[in-house]
Amino acid sequence: MFYLCSPANPQGTVASLDYLKQAITLAREYDFVLAVDECYAEIYDRMPPAGALEACAALGPGANGLFDNVAVFHSLSKRSSAAGLRSGFVAGDPKLIGHYAHLRSYGGCQVPVQAAAAALWRDEAHVEENRAQYRRKFDIAEATLAGRYGFYRPEGGFFLWLEVGDGEAAALRLWRDAAVRVLPGGYTARAADGRRNPGAPYIRLAIVHDEATLSAAFDRIRRVL
């Protein structure tokens, strides 16, 4: 299995349609599952990201069907800010979906939220407002942090990925001196073959609070770091 998150957490980068087509082609050639987590797909800055099923349509059918070897995952947690609802869906290769449904029938609890989830999936207005709010939040971040810590506006998602030298030390300092809690980047990755953890120089900020809280937090981050 090749697990791909686009837009990515934490970097907010987006896989291009060509990249997805290449990944699907490899999955079919070597017969592995391409599992694409697209839970941030509806939170983007300017352009909607390409999707794996869109790439399948552009490529055309494999040996057995249009979505051979591909499964995509979506969630209301990010799209609708409804993380507590625990509602999402998986779509793609019918063979994979069959296995997934079999697993769910044994290991998945059925929760009585389907009506609420269906109402959220049907409504797009709140999703557009959600995107607009995140854009305003990144405007605030850019005004305060641009030119510092490798700041860039992510293409998708709602995280900032800042290079601070030592992510764990910076996280401790921000908690102690700024009352701001961030995640050390090294906690989202692991080192291989004795090499340095690639996330170690970074911190991850989740831009999910109200605008006034974020503005104060960014000012404190800049002052303390």
C-alpha positions in Angstrom: 0.0 0.0 0.0 1.1 3.5 -0.8 -0.6 6.0 1.5 -0.8 9.6 0.1 -2.3 12.7 1.8 -3.1 15.6 -0.5 -3.4 18.3 0.5 -0.7 17.2 2.8 -0.6 17.4 6.6 1.4 19.3 7.8 3.0 21.0 4.8 -0.2 21.9 3.0 1.3 20.9 -0.4 -0.9 19.5 -3.1 -0.2 16.6 -5.5 -0.7 17.6 -9.1 -2.9 15.7 -11.5 0.2 14.4 -13.3 1.7 13.2 -10.0 -1.6 11.3 -9.2 -1.7 9.8 -12.6 1.9 8.5 -12.2 1.0 7.0 -8.8 -2.0 5.3 -10.2 -0.1 3.9 -13.1 2.5 2.5 -10.7 -0.2 1.0 -8.5 -1.7 -0.8 -11.4 1.7 -2.0 -12.8 2.9 -3.4 -9.5 -0.5 -4.3 -8.0 -0.5 -2.3 -4.8 -3.3 -0.2 -3.2 -3.1 3.6 -3.6 -4.9 5.0 -0.6 -5.4 8.7 -1.0 -6.4 10.8 2.0 -8.3 13.8 0.6 -9.8 15.0 3.9 -8.4 18.5 3.4 -9.5 18.7 -0.3 -12.2 21.3 0.3 -9.9 23.6 2.4 -7.7 25.4 -0.1 -6.3 28.8 -0.7 -6.8 29.6 -4.4 -7.2 26.5 -6.6 -9.1 23.3 -5.8 -6.7 20.4 -5.6 -6.8 17.6 -8.1 -8.3 14.4 -6.9 -7.3 10.7 -7.3 -10.7 9.8 -8.9 -10.3 12.7 -11.3 -6.9 11.3 -12.2 -8.5 7.8 -12.8 -11.0 9.4 -15.1 -8.2 11.2 -17.0 -6.2 7.9 -17.3 -9.0 5.7 -18.3 -9.9 2.2 -17.1 -7.3 -0.3 -15.9 -7.6 -4.1 -16.4 -10.9 -4.4 -14.5 -12.4 -0.9 -14.2 -12.0 2.8 -14.0 -10.9 3.0 -10.4 -8.6 -0.1 -10.2 -6.2 -0.1 -7.2 -7.4 3.3 -5.9 -9.3 4.2 -2.8 -10.0 7.8 -1.6 -11.0 9.0 1.8 -13.1 12.1 2.7 -14.3 13.4 6.1 -16.7 15.9 7.5 -14.1 16.6 10.2 -12.2 19.1 8.1 -14.7 20.1 5.4 -17.4 21.0 7.9 -15.4 21.4 11.1 -17.4 18.5 12.5 -14.6 16.3 13.9 -16.8 15.0 16.7 -19.3 13.6 14.3 -16.8 11.0 13.0 -18.4 10.8 9.6 -16.7 10.3 6.3 -16.7 8.0 3.3 -14.3 5.9 1.2 -14.8 5.5 -2.6 -12.9 3.9 -5.5 -12.1 0.4 -6.7 -15.3 -1.8 -6.1 -13.1 -4.7 -5.1 -11.4 -2.7 -2.4 -14.7 -1.2 -1.3 -16.1 -4.7 -0.9 -13.3 -5.7 1.4 -13.7 -2.4 3.3 -17.5 -3.0 3.8 -16.7 -6.5 5.0 -14.3 -5.2 7.6 -16.7 -2.5 8.7 -19.5 -5.0 9.2 -17.3 -6.7 11.8 -15.2 -4.0 13.3 -17.1 -0.7 12.8 -19.7 0.6 15.2 -22.8 2.2 13.5 -23.5 5.6 15.0 -26.8 7.4 14.8 -25.5 10.5 13.0 -26.4 9.7 9.4 -29.1 12.3 9.1 -26.9 15.1 10.4 -24.0 13.9 8.2 -26.2 13.8 5.1 -27.4 17.4 5.7 -23.7 18.6 5.9 -22.7 16.7 2.8 -25.6 18.2 0.9 -24.8 21.8 1.9 -22.0 23.7 0.2 -22.6 27.2 1.6 -21.0 26.5 4.9 -18.0 24.9 3.2 -17.4 28.1 1.1 -17.6 30.2 4.3 -15.2 27.9 6.0 -12.7 28.3 3.2 -13.1 32.1 3.4 -12.4 32.1 7.1 -9.2 30.1 6.6 -8.1 32.5 3.9 -8.6 35.4 6.4 -6.6 33.5 9.0 -3.7 32.9 6.7 -3.8 36.6 5.7 -3.3 37.4 9.5 -0.5 34.8 9.7 1.2 36.3 6.6 1.0 39.8 7.8 2.8 38.8 11.1 5.1 36.0 10.1 6.0 36.6 6.4 9.8 36.5 5.9 10.3 34.6 9.1 10.8 30.8 9.8 10.4 29.9 6.1 6.8 31.0 6.1 4.7 30.2 3.0 1.0 30.1 2.4 0.0 26.4 2.0 -2.0 25.4 -1.0 -4.4 23.4 1.2 -5.2 22.4 4.7 -5.0 24.6 7.8 -1.5 24.2 9.2 1.6 26.3 9.2 4.9 24.5 8.9 7.6 26.8 10.3 11.3 26.1 10.3 12.7 27.2 13.7 15.9 25.2 14.0 14.8 22.9 16.9 11.1 22.2 16.9 11.0 20.6 20.3 12.9 23.4 22.0 10.8 26.0 20.3 7.6 24.3 21.3 8.7 24.2 25.0 9.7 27.9 24.8 6.4 28.9 23.3 4.4 27.0 25.9 6.5 28.5 28.8 6.9 32.1 27.6 4.0 32.7 25.2 1.2 30.4 26.5 1.0 29.1 22.9 0.9 25.3 22.3 2.3 24.0 19.0 3.4 20.5 17.9 7.1 19.8 17.4 7.6 18.8 13.8 9.6 15.8 14.7 6.6 14.3 16.3 4.9 13.9 12.9 7.8 12.0 11.3 10.5 9.5 12.1 14.2 9.1 11.2 15.4 6.2 9.1 18.8 4.5 9.0 20.3 6.7 11.6 19.5 9.9 9.7 18.1 13.0 11.4 14.3 13.2 11.8 13.2 15.4 8.8 10.6 17.1 10.9 12.9 18.0 13.8 13.7 21.6 12.6 9.9 22.5 12.4 6.9 23.3 14.4 3.3 22.8 13.2 0.6 25.4 14.0 -3.1 24.5 13.5 -4.8 27.7 12.3 -8.2 26.8 13.7 -9.0 29.4 16.4 -10.9 32.7 15.9 -9.1 35.6 14.2 -8.5 37.6 17.4 -6.9 34.6 19.2 -4.7 33.8 16.2 -3.6 37.5 15.8 -2.5 37.5 19.5 -0.8 34.1 19.2 1.2 35.1 16.1 2.4 38.3 17.8 3.5 36.2 20.8 5.2 33.7 18.5 7.1 36.4 16.7 8.1 38.1 20.0 9.3 34.9 21.8 11.0 33.2 18.9 
